[in-house]
Amino acid sequence: MNKPIFGLSAALVTPYTASGAVDLPKLARHARAVLARGCDSVTLCGTTGEGYGLSLDERNAMYDALKEILPADTRIQVGIMASAIDDAVAQSKAALDAGAAGLLMAPPFYMKGVDDEGLYSWFNQVFERIGKSLRGVIMYHIPSQTSVGLSPELITRLRKAWPGVITGIKDSSGDWATAERYLAAHGDISVLVGDERLLPRAMAKGAEGSICGLANIAPELLVPVIHSGGDGKMVIDLVDLIVANPVTPAVKVLVGHLARDSAFDAVRPPLSELSAERRSKLVEAFDTIMAVA
């Protein structure tokens, strides 16, 4: 019997109050909304969720807010973003102990030019210190942000050392050749595509879905690509529009536009909100694309 595929997970945006605190009720309502619109799961504290700038206390409060409002069987992944081993362990244990289905684990991102040996040692120590609760690790390859890549060979070595622990790879390189290498070497686990424009090709080659920012805005367009073999033409148009802007601020503007709540626009430094002119052009172009949906 074939196992079910991973499917579509929304890399949830993080809304803030006027004071800059995480708006927990709004976060929970947004999570519930994207699930109702077709997402199979949600992911907290990813790149679109500004996970690199959230404290451990904020992360814990965010998870608790989702648990209170979402069905008990909802799959929630949590992004792990830290350079210090102890910080990565603390983020991981807090999420797993609270009941997270798994971890979206980025590599340490401060030092550049590190080799596989150093990365293996880092991940190995993190896994050892997490201990018995360790499960559901999705390796997060996003070199545009971390400048630290995760080679298929490194992941092979970690999988051999930690059988059953690594259940997926999220490839956010936007590079088809990289996605192909992951699919060839690790097609027996969940290979997920972060760049939604590659989804149709990747699904045809054995990928299992996506954790992505566009799922905050248009999950209805992504679900057919993942579950029914759709061609995703409109997805390409939307992603091209979004990446022509600073991505996270653009996604948040569009979430707020759809929710009729401009408070979603707020981002946490060092990010900046889109200018009024850029925001207006983005929303107008988005509405034009969606008018033919």
C-alpha positions as CSV (number, residue, x, y, z in Angstrom):
1,M,0.0,0.0,0.0
2,N,1.4,3.4,-1.0
3,K,1.9,5.9,1.7
4,P,0.1,9.2,1.4
5,I,2.1,12.1,0.0
6,F,3.1,15.1,2.1
7,G,0.8,17.5,0.2
8,L,0.6,21.2,0.5
9,S,1.7,23.1,3.6
10,A,1.3,26.9,4.1
11,A,4.5,28.5,5.3
12,L,2.3,30.8,7.5
13,V,3.0,34.5,7.5
14,T,3.3,36.0,11.0
15,P,1.0,38.9,11.7
16,Y,1.9,41.5,14.3
17,T,0.0,43.9,16.5
18,A,0.6,47.7,16.4
19,S,3.2,47.3,19.1
20,G,5.2,44.7,17.1
21,A,4.1,41.6,19.1
22,V,2.9,38.5,17.3
23,D,-0.9,38.8,16.8
24,L,-1.7,35.3,18.1
25,P,-5.5,35.3,17.4
26,K,-5.0,36.6,13.9
27,L,-2.3,33.9,13.3
28,A,-4.6,31.2,14.4
29,R,-7.5,32.4,12.3
30,H,-5.3,32.6,9.2
31,A,-4.1,29.1,9.8
32,R,-7.6,27.8,10.1
33,A,-8.5,29.7,6.9
34,V,-5.8,28.2,4.7
35,L,-6.6,24.7,6.0
36,A,-10.2,25.2,5.0
37,R,-9.1,26.3,1.6
38,G,-7.3,23.1,0.9
39,C,-3.9,23.0,2.6
40,D,-2.9,19.6,4.1
41,S,-0.9,21.2,6.9
42,V,0.7,24.4,8.1
43,T,4.2,25.4,8.9
44,L,5.2,27.9,11.6
45,C,8.3,30.0,11.7
46,G,9.5,29.4,8.2
47,T,11.1,32.0,6.0
48,T,7.8,33.5,5.0
49,G,6.9,33.5,8.7
50,E,10.1,35.4,9.6
51,G,11.2,32.5,11.8
52,Y,14.7,33.8,11.9
53,G,13.5,36.8,14.0
54,L,11.2,35.1,16.5
55,S,12.1,34.4,20.1
56,L,11.6,31.0,21.7
57,D,8.9,32.4,23.9
58,E,7.1,33.8,20.8
59,R,7.4,30.4,19.1
60,N,5.9,28.6,22.0
61,A,3.0,31.0,22.2
62,M,2.4,30.7,18.5
63,Y,2.2,26.9,18.6
64,D,-0.1,27.1,21.6
65,A,-2.4,29.5,19.8
66,L,-2.7,27.1,16.9
67,K,-3.3,24.1,19.1
68,E,-6.2,25.9,20.8
69,I,-8.1,26.6,17.5
70,L,-7.2,23.9,15.0
71,P,-8.5,20.3,14.9
72,A,-6.4,17.9,17.1
73,D,-5.2,16.0,14.1
74,T,-3.8,19.0,12.2
75,R,-0.2,18.5,11.1
76,I,2.0,21.4,12.2
77,Q,5.6,21.7,11.2
78,V,7.9,24.2,12.8
79,G,10.9,25.9,11.2
80,I,14.2,25.7,13.1
81,M,16.6,28.6,12.3
82,A,19.7,29.0,14.5
83,S,23.4,29.0,14.2
84,A,24.2,28.0,17.8
85,I,23.7,24.3,18.4
86,D,22.0,24.9,21.8
87,D,19.5,27.3,20.2
88,A,18.6,24.9,17.4
89,V,18.1,22.2,20.1
90,A,15.9,24.5,22.2
91,Q,13.7,25.4,19.3
92,S,13.4,21.8,18.2
93,K,12.6,20.4,21.7
94,A,10.0,23.0,22.4
95,A,8.2,22.3,19.1
96,L,8.4,18.5,19.4
97,D,7.4,18.4,23.1
98,A,4.4,20.6,22.2
99,G,3.3,18.0,19.7
100,A,4.7,19.2,16.3
101,A,4.5,16.7,13.5
102,G,8.0,17.6,12.4
103,L,10.8,20.2,12.0
104,L,11.8,22.2,9.0
105,M,15.5,22.5,9.8
106,A,17.7,25.0,8.2
107,P,21.5,24.7,8.4
108,P,23.6,27.1,10.5
109,F,23.8,30.3,8.5
110,Y,26.4,32.7,9.8
111,M,29.6,31.1,8.6
112,K,30.0,30.7,4.9
113,G,32.0,28.3,2.8
114,V,31.6,25.5,5.4
115,D,32.1,21.9,4.2
116,D,30.0,18.8,4.5
117,E,32.1,17.5,7.4
118,G,31.4,20.6,9.5
119,L,27.7,20.5,8.6
120,Y,27.5,16.8,9.5
121,S,29.0,17.5,12.9
122,W,26.6,20.3,13.5
123,F,23.5,18.4,12.6
124,N,24.7,15.3,14.4
125,Q,25.2,17.2,17.6
126,V,21.8,18.8,17.3
127,F,20.1,15.5,16.7
128,E,22.0,13.9,19.7
129,R,21.0,16.6,22.1
130,I,17.3,16.6,21.0
131,G,17.2,13.0,22.2
132,K,14.3,10.6,22.2
133,S,11.7,13.1,20.9
134,L,13.6,13.6,17.6
135,R,11.3,12.9,14.6
136,G,10.0,14.2,11.3
137,V,13.0,16.3,10.3
138,I,12.7,18.0,6.9
139,M,16.1,19.3,5.7
140,Y,15.7,22.9,4.5
141,H,17.9,23.8,1.5
142,I,17.5,27.5,0.9
143,P,21.0,28.8,-0.1
144,S,19.6,32.2,-1.3
145,Q,19.1,33.0,2.4
146,T,21.6,30.9,4.3
147,S,24.4,30.8,1.7
148,V,24.9,27.2,3.1
149,G,23.8,24.3,0.8
150,L,22.8,20.8,1.8
151,S,24.3,18.3,-0.6
152,P,22.5,15.0,-1.4
153,E,25.7,13.3,-0.1
154,L,25.4,15.0,3.3
155,I,21.8,14.1,3.6
156,T,22.6,10.5,2.7
157,R,25.2,10.4,5.5
158,L,22.8,11.8,8.0
159,R,20.1,9.4,7.0
160,K,22.4,6.5,7.6
161,A,23.5,7.8,11.0
162,W,19.9,8.6,12.0
163,P,17.6,6.0,10.4
164,G,14.0,7.2,10.0
165,V,14.6,10.6,11.5
166,I,14.9,12.6,8.2
167,T,11.5,12.3,6.5
168,G,11.9,15.0,3.8
169,I,13.9,17.6,2.0
170,K,12.5,21.1,1.1
171,D,14.4,22.4,-1.9
172,S,14.0,26.2,-2.1
173,S,16.9,26.7,-4.5
174,G,14.6,27.4,-7.4
175,D,17.1,25.3,-9.5
176,W,15.6,22.3,-11.4
177,A,19.0,20.5,-11.6
178,T,19.2,20.6,-7.7
179,A,15.6,19.3,-7.4
180,E,16.5,16.4,-9.8
181,R,19.5,15.5,-7.7
182,Y,17.4,15.3,-4.5
183,L,14.7,13.3,-6.3
184,A,17.3,10.8,-7.7
185,A,19.1,10.3,-4.3
186,H,16.2,10.6,-1.9
187,G,13.0,9.9,-3.8
188,D,12.0,7.4,-1.1
189,I,11.3,10.3,1.3
190,S,9.2,13.5,0.8
191,V,11.0,15.8,-1.6
192,L,9.2,19.2,-1.4
193,V,9.6,22.1,-3.7
194,G,9.8,25.7,-2.4
195,D,9.7,27.4,-5.7
196,E,6.1,26.8,-6.8
197,R,7.0,27.3,-10.5
198,L,8.8,24.0,-10.5
199,L,6.0,22.0,-8.9
200,P,4.3,20.5,-12.0
201,R,7.6,19.1,-13.3
202,A,8.7,18.0,-9.8
203,M,5.4,16.2,-9.1
204,A,5.7,14.3,-12.3
205,K,9.1,13.1,-11.2
206,G,8.0,11.9,-7.8
207,A,8.0,15.0,-5.5
208,E,5.4,15.0,-2.7
209,G,4.3,18.6,-2.5
210,S,5.4,21.9,-1.1
211,I,5.8,24.1,1.9
212,C,5.4,27.5,0.4
213,G,4.4,31.1,0.8
214,L,1.9,31.1,-2.0
215,A,-0.3,28.7,0.0
216,N,-1.1,31.7,2.2
217,I,-2.7,33.4,-0.8
218,A,-3.9,30.9,-3.4
219,P,-4.0,27.3,-2.1
220,E,-6.8,26.5,-4.5
221,L,-4.3,26.9,-7.4
222,L,-1.7,24.7,-5.8
223,V,-3.8,21.8,-4.6
224,P,-4.7,20.6,-8.2
225,V,-1.0,20.7,-9.1
226,I,0.0,18.5,-6.2
227,H,-3.0,16.2,-6.0
228,S,-4.3,16.1,-9.6
229,G,-1.4,16.8,-11.9
230,G,-2.5,20.3,-12.9
231,D,-0.2,22.4,-15.1
232,G,0.0,25.4,-12.7
233,K,0.1,28.1,-15.4
234,M,-1.5,30.7,-13.2
235,V,0.9,29.7,-10.3
236,I,3.8,30.7,-12.5
237,D,2.3,34.1,-13.2
238,L,1.7,34.8,-9.5
239,V,5.1,33.7,-8.4
240,D,6.8,35.8,-11.1
241,L,4.8,38.8,-9.8
242,I,5.7,38.2,-6.1
243,V,9.4,37.6,-6.7
244,A,9.7,40.9,-8.6
245,N,9.2,42.4,-5.1
246,P,10.8,41.7,-1.7
247,V,9.1,38.3,-1.2
248,T,7.9,38.2,2.4
249,P,6.6,41.8,2.4
250,A,4.8,41.1,-0.9
251,V,3.2,37.9,0.4
252,K,2.0,39.7,3.5
253,V,0.5,42.5,1.5
254,L,-1.5,40.1,-0.6
255,V,-2.7,38.1,2.5
256,G,-3.9,41.4,3.9
257,H,-5.5,42.4,0.6
258,L,-7.5,39.2,0.5
259,A,-8.4,39.5,4.2
260,R,-9.2,43.2,3.9
261,D,-6.8,43.8,6.8
262,S,-3.8,45.9,6.0
263,A,-2.3,45.1,9.5
264,F,-1.0,42.0,7.8
265,D,1.5,44.2,5.9
266,A,3.7,44.7,9.0
267,V,7.1,43.1,9.0
268,R,9.8,42.8,11.6
269,P,13.1,44.5,11.0
270,P,15.4,44.1,9.2
271,L,12.6,43.8,6.6
272,S,10.7,46.9,5.5
273,E,7.2,47.2,4.3
274,L,6.5,47.9,0.6
275,S,6.1,51.5,-0.3
276,A,2.5,52.7,-1.0
277,E,3.3,52.9,-4.8
278,R,4.7,49.4,-4.9
279,R,1.9,48.0,-2.8
280,S,-0.7,49.5,-5.1
281,K,1.0,48.1,-8.2
282,L,1.3,44.7,-6.7
283,V,-2.3,44.5,-5.6
284,E,-3.6,45.7,-9.0
285,A,-1.5,43.2,-10.9
286,F,-2.6,40.4,-8.5
287,D,-6.2,41.2,-9.0
288,T,-5.7,41.2,-12.8
289,I,-4.2,37.7,-12.7
290,M,-6.9,36.3,-10.4
291,A,-9.7,37.8,-12.4
292,V,-9.3,35.0,-14.9
293,A,-9.1,32.2,-12.3
